[in-house]
């Protein structure tokens, strides 16, 4: 009988401690301001890769279709422009016979936030891309950091950061 009581007492303490431990972990996550998670594979990552492939092929019609609106904002370095304005910039590269290739994605992931931004966006694909520019005379590698805000399978906002010097030299 003593053994049964002792077993019940020990079992009760283990269960109570286990419940307390789970509650502590749950509280720790709340205290650490957990606000989402990150994935390495997703349909949104595939969307951004496809988008970049179309961009280096200068397929402006297909690129435009991947945005939710032609009025979406693109933050090209510190310049804000609409999709329409950005497509004009892409056309200048094509007219200058600059061939662009993606050498690799140094890093590529999607962050899914628990709460949506004021624009209703929870999904952001972040890419670090090593690209090559070639105009037949010059060849230059550039690194670009790209962030695409995606909602309902469309890009609604984009941020691109890269060194513009190489592109400016190619456009001279």
Secondary structure, DSSP 8 states (H G I E B T S, - for coil): -HHHHHHHHHHHHHHHHHHHHHHHHHHHHHHTT--EEEES--HHHHHHHHHHHHHHTT-HHHHHHTBS-TT-EEEETTEEEEHHHHHHHHHHHHHTT-EEEEEEEEEEEEEEESS--TTS--EEEEEEEEEEEE-SS-EEEEEEEEEEEEETTEEEEEEEEE--HHHHHHH-
